[in-house]
């Protein structure tokens, strides 16, 4: 019985490991893409960086899980994970169009700017995930 329960373990492990790597790569790339340096700001205790960065991460992970659910195979999953990352980059660009100084405001610990950026990132992520249907 245990052997039959573990038949999908290899696929589970492959998808889990790939997703964790993709989240790490996305988080690192996103932190370097934005003019405000999230990791530095977070280490300094900048409260505004928290909702901004978490919004981007969650906005990425939500479509990542949708891609994991609907992908035909691991390579298909990776392709859709990259698309999800591009959508998050577009969320940042869209926010910059609305509030051009959002990164400066986050660096200056304006929590409302961080919350706005995080909220827009999450909204883009939810729409992105909903769009990933078979």
FIPAMI-402717 format. One record per residue: x, y, z of N, C-alpha, C, O, CB in turn; residue in three letters. Coordinates in steps of 0.2 Angstrom, whole numbers, plus 5000, padded with zeros to 4 digits. Atoms other than C-alpha are relative to their C-alpha. Glycine has a CB too. Layout:
N
XYZXYZXYZXYZXYZALA
...
END
This chain:
134
500449945000500050005000500450065000500350114996499550005006UNK
499649945000501450125004500350014994500450074991500549995006UNK
499649995006502350094988499550034995499850074991500249934997UNK
500549975005500750134978499950075002499850114997499449965000UNK
500149934998500550294988500650044998500550104997499950005007UNK
499449965001502350344984500250004992500750024990500649985004UNK
499850015007502250314965500150074997500550084992499449974996UNK
499949935003502150504961500550045004500550105003499350045001UNK
499649964996503450554974500650034995500850094997500349965005UNK
499549975004504750584960499850064997500250114996500349954995UNK
500349945003503650704951499950055005500050115004499349984996UNK
500149964995503150784967500750045002500750105002499849975006UNK
499349974998505050814972500250044994500550104996500549945001UNK
499849965006505450874954499650075000500050124999499949974994UNK
500449945001504051004954500150055006500250115006499249995000UNK
499949974994504351054972500750045000500850105001500049965006UNK
499349975000506251084970500050054994500350104995500549944998UNK
500049955006505951174953499650065003499950125001499749974994UNK
500449954998504651284961500450045005500450115005499349985003UNK
499649964995505851334976500550034996500750094998500249955005UNK
499549965004507251374964499750064996500050114996500349954995UNK
500349955004506051474953499950065005499950125003499449984996UNK
500249954996505451574968500750045002500750105003499749975006UNK
499449974999507251604973500350044995500650104996500549955002UNK
499849975006507751654956499650074999499950124998500049964994UNK
500549945001506251774954500250055006500250115004499349985001UNK
499949954995506551854971500650045000500750105001500049965007UNK
499449975001508351884968500050054994500250114994500649954999UNK
500049965006508051954950499650065001499750114999499749964994UNK
500549944999506552064956500450055005500350115004499449975004UNK
499749954996507652134970500550044997500750104998500349965006UNK
499549965003508952184958499750044994500050094992500549954997UNK
500349965005507752244945499750075002499850124999499449964997UNK
500349944998506952374956500650055003501150025005499549995006UNK
499549954997507952534961500150005007500650015010499950074997UNK
499950014993507552514979500249935001499949884999499350015004UNK
499750074999508552364985499749975006499949985012500850015001UNK
500450034994507352254995500449975005500349985011499649954996UNK
499650044995508652145003500350055005500350045011500549954997UNK
499649954996509652295010499550045004499650045010500450054995UNK
500549974996508052385015499749965005499649985011499450034995UNK
500350044995507352235024500549995006500349995011499849934996UNK
499550014995508952205033500150065005500250065011500749994997UNK
500049934996508852395039499450015003499450065007500250054995UNK
500649994997507152365045499550054997499150085000500150025007UNK
500449955004506252475032499349964999499249914995500350014993UNK
500650035000504452435035499650004993499249964991499550035005UNK
500449995006503852495018500349954995499949934990500250074997UNK
499850055005504952365009499649935001499649894996500849995001UNK
500450064999503952225017499449984996499449934992499849995008UNK
500650025004502252235009500250004992499949974988499550055001UNK
499850005007503152284992500349934998500149914993500550064999UNK
499750065002504252134992499649935001499549894996500649995004UNK
500550064999502952004999499550004995499349954993499750015007UNK
500550005005501652064987500349984993499949944990499850084999UNK
499750025007502852034972500149925001500049894996500750034999UNK
499950074999503351864980499349964999499249914996500349985006UNK
500750035000501451814983499750004993499449964990499650035005UNK
500249995007501051884966500349964995500049954989500150084998UNK
499750055004502251774958499849935002499749884997500850005001UNK
500250074998501851614968499349984999499249924997500150005008UNK
500650025002500051624965499949974993499749914992499550065001UNK
500050025007500251604946500449944999500349894995500150054995UNK
499650065000501651484949499749945002499849884999500650015005UNK
500450064998500451364958499549984995499449924994499750015007UNK
500550015006499251384944500449964994500149914991499650064998UNK
499650035005500651344932500149925002500149884997500650044998UNK
499850064998501151194942499449954999499549894997500250005008UNK
500650045001499351124942499849994993499649934991499450045004UNK
500350015006498951154924500549984994500449964989499750064997UNK
499550025005500651114915500049934998499849885002500750025003UNK
500050075003500850964904500649965003500649905004500050004993UNK
499350044998502650924910500450065004500250125004500349974995UNK
499649964996504051004920500350064996500350124998500649965003UNK
499749955005504751104905499450054999499550114999500249974993UNK
500649965001502951174902499950055006499850115006499449964999UNK
500049974994502951224920500550065001500450115003500149955006UNK
499449955000504651314919499850064995499950124997500649974998UNK
500249945004504051414904499550045003499550105002499749974993UNK
500549964997502451474913500350035006500050095007499449955001UNK
499749964994503451514928500450064998500450115001500549955004UNK
499749955003504551624917499550064998499650124999500549984994UNK
500649965002502951704910499750045006499650105006499549974996UNK
500249974994502351734928500550065002500350115005499949955005UNK
499549954998503951824932500050064996500150124998500749975000UNK
500049945004503851934917499350045002499450115001499949984992UNK
500649964998502051984922500150045007499950095007499449955001UNK
499849964994502752034939500450064999500350115002500349955005UNK
499649945002504052144931499550054997499650114998500549984995UNK
500549955003502552224921499650035006499450095005499649964995UNK
500449974994501652254938500450055003500250115004499849945005UNK
499649944997503152354944500050064995500050114997500749975001UNK
500049945005503252454928499350035000499350104999500149974992UNK
500749974999501352484929500050055006499750105006499449955000UNK
500049964994501552544946500450075000500350125002500349965006UNK
499649945001502952664941499750054995499850114996500749974997UNK
500449955004501852734928499550045004499450105003499649964994UNK
500549974996500552774941500350055005500150105007499649955004UNK
499649964994501852834955500749994998501049955000499849965007UNK
499350015003503452864946500650005006501149975005500250064996UNK
499550004995504352894963499949945005500149955011500050075003UNK
500250054995503752734971500649975003500649965009499649944997UNK
499450034998505452664973500450045005500650025011500549984995UNK
499749954996506152824981499650005007499850015012500050074997UNK
500450004994504652824993500149945004500049955010499250014998UNK
499850064996504952644998500650015004500749995010500049944995UNK
499349994997506752685001499950055006500350045011500550034995UNK
500149954995506152835012499549975005499350015010499750064997UNK
500450044995505052705022499350035000499050035005500350015007UNK
500749985001503352765015499649944999499649914994499950054994UNK
500350065000502352615020499450004995499349954992499749985007UNK
500650005004500852675009500349984993499949954989499750075000UNK
499750015007502052664993500149925000500049894995500650044999UNK
499950075000502552484998499449965000499449914996500449985007UNK
500750035000500752435001499750004993499449954991499650025005UNK
500349995007500252504984500449954995500149924992500150074998UNK
499650045005501652414975499949935001499849894996500850015001UNK
500150074999501352254984499349984998499249924996500149985008UNK
500750015002499452264981499949994993499649954990499650055003UNK
500150015007499652294963500449944997500149904993500450064996UNK
499650065002500952154961499549945002499549894998500649995004UNK
500550064998499652034970499450004995499249954993499850015007UNK
500550005004498252094959500249974993499849934990499750074999UNK
499750035007499352054943500049935001499949894996500650044998UNK
499950084999499751884950499349975000499349914997500349995007UNK
500650034999497951844954499749994993499449944990499550035004UNK
500250005007497451894936500449954996500149924992500050074997UNK
499550045004498951804929499849925001499749884997500750015002UNK
500250074999498451644938499349984997499349924995500049995008UNK
500750015003496651654933500049994992499649954989499550055002UNK
499950015007497251664915500349944998500349924992500450064997UNK
499650065002498251504916499549945001499649905005500649995005UNK
500550055000496751394913500149964993500349984988499350025001UNK
499950045006496751244901499550014995499449984990500049925002UNK
END
